[in-house]
Amino acid sequence: MTGPPVTVAEVRTAVRRGLCEIDCRPGTPLLVACSGGADSLALAAAAAQLSSRWPVSAAVVDHGLQEGSAQRAEATAEVLAGLGLPAQVLRVCVTGAGGIEAAARRARYAALRSARPSQRSPVLLGHTLDDQAETVLLGLGRGSGPRSIAGMARYDPPWLRPLLGLRRADTRAACAAQGIEIWDDPHNSDPRFTRVRLRHEVLPLLEDVLAGGVASALARTAAQLAEDCAALDGMAEQARAQVEVEPGHPTHPELDACALAEHCAPVRRRVLRSWLLEGGVRELSDARLRLADDLLGRWRGQGAIAMAGGLELARRHGRLVLRRPGEK
């Protein structure tokens, strides 16, 4: 007896392996996010084959950004039903700062998180190695630091990306082999979007200049940096536990500045970043974080630093204190 075509088997294996790696127990309901494109439909078809062990449903997000988007979302839900997956259409409102791509992503992720059938349910996303390569290039071009260049995590609860080791061509081949009709979103070829130009202009040029293998090399770089970031995050977590002290401030702990200054800069900044964000700082640029770190690594009696969220960071009596202006 012959098995499924190679690309179909590869996608199914990737999904099973991803669920096993996160120790997703049989019986845990899964939610598959599906746009109607090849990546997410190949993922959905593979997940449907596992429904005897994991209950699987799907969600289609209608961003309302294109004429006929509601009909397209319903058509995708019908394709999913043909694969044996009950599907719901989630209509979202795309608003907010950061441009249309960022706003759509925020709205989509919020809707998918709310649609999970259980708090234990992972949401399966169809990102591939090609998406990872584009993400790394975006991070490099924007100077966003190692956390951004590390790309998308394979598992960042509740988001599970089991196809990060496969190429976009693999998912298209898997859909073709199963007779699944895919939809190519016009936005995916619209040069107004930065990621589209990376996909169709920058990466092909790099592949040509560097004689191929660029996407895979970028994905390997992301994996290596992710491991390094995880190690540094673990060190920072331990360091923070050692340097937090009881607050004079009623709600947020203070930091022992001298003790934290003993740690290397990458660990110090990770401690500062998590502590500041948890304390109510809304946004934290690299420049602002380095100013905060100067209170440790380049302390010379400087004054308080203004932080987003109506807060200020100051060093007082050997401690870092996050407070409202005018508080003592």
JOWO-V792382 format. One record per backbone hydrogen bond with DSSP energy under -0.5 kcal/mol. CO is the residue of the C=O (numbers start at 1). NH is the residue of the N-H. Records with the same first field share a line. If there is no record, write none. Layout:
BEGIN
CO = NH, NH
END
This chain:
BEGIN
5 = 9
6 = 10
7 = 11
8 = 12
9 = 13
10 = 14
11 = 15
12 = 16
13 = 17
14 = 18
15 = 19
16 = 20
17 = 21
18 = 22
19 = 24
20 = 23
23 = 25
25 = 28
30 = 57
31 = 33, 124
32 = 59
36 = 183
37 = 41
38 = 42
39 = 43
40 = 44
41 = 45
42 = 46
43 = 47
44 = 48
45 = 49
46 = 49
47 = 50
48 = 51
50 = 53, 54
53 = 27
55 = 30
56 = 86
57 = 32
58 = 88
59 = 34, 61
60 = 62, 90
61 = 63
62 = 92
66 = 69
68 = 72
69 = 73
70 = 74
71 = 75
72 = 76
73 = 77
74 = 78
75 = 79
76 = 80
77 = 81
78 = 82
79 = 83
80 = 83, 85
81 = 84
84 = 86
86 = 58
88 = 60, 90
89 = 91
90 = 62
92 = 94
93 = 95
98 = 102
99 = 103
100 = 104
101 = 105
102 = 106
103 = 107
104 = 108
105 = 109
106 = 110
107 = 111
108 = 112
109 = 113
110 = 114
111 = 115
112 = 116
113 = 116
118 = 121
122 = 31, 124
123 = 160
124 = 33
125 = 163
128 = 132
129 = 133
130 = 134
131 = 135
132 = 136
133 = 137
134 = 138
135 = 139
136 = 140
137 = 141
138 = 142
139 = 143, 144
140 = 143
145 = 148, 149
146 = 150
148 = 151
154 = 161
156 = 159
158 = 123
159 = 156
160 = 125, 162
161 = 164
163 = 129, 166
166 = 129
167 = 170, 171
168 = 172
169 = 173
170 = 174
171 = 175
172 = 176
173 = 177
174 = 178
175 = 179, 180
176 = 179
179 = 181
183 = 185
185 = 188
186 = 189
187 = 190
189 = 191
190 = 193
193 = 197
194 = 198
195 = 199
196 = 200
197 = 201, 202
198 = 203
201 = 205
202 = 206
203 = 207
204 = 208
205 = 209
206 = 210
207 = 212
208 = 211
213 = 217
214 = 218
215 = 219
216 = 220
217 = 221
218 = 222
219 = 223
220 = 224
221 = 225
222 = 226
223 = 227
224 = 228
225 = 229
226 = 230
227 = 231
228 = 232
229 = 233
230 = 234
231 = 235
232 = 236
233 = 237
234 = 238
235 = 239
236 = 240
237 = 241
238 = 242
239 = 243
240 = 244
243 = 256
245 = 254
254 = 245
255 = 257, 320
256 = 260
257 = 261
258 = 262
259 = 262
260 = 263
264 = 267, 268
265 = 269
266 = 270
267 = 271
268 = 272
269 = 273
270 = 274
271 = 275
272 = 276
273 = 277
274 = 278
275 = 279
276 = 281
277 = 280
283 = 308
285 = 289
286 = 290
287 = 291
288 = 292
289 = 293
290 = 294
291 = 295
292 = 295
293 = 296, 297
294 = 298
296 = 299
305 = 313
307 = 310, 311
308 = 282
310 = 325
311 = 307
312 = 323
313 = 305
314 = 316, 321
316 = 319
318 = 257, 258
319 = 316
320 = 255
321 = 314, 323
323 = 312
324 = 327
END
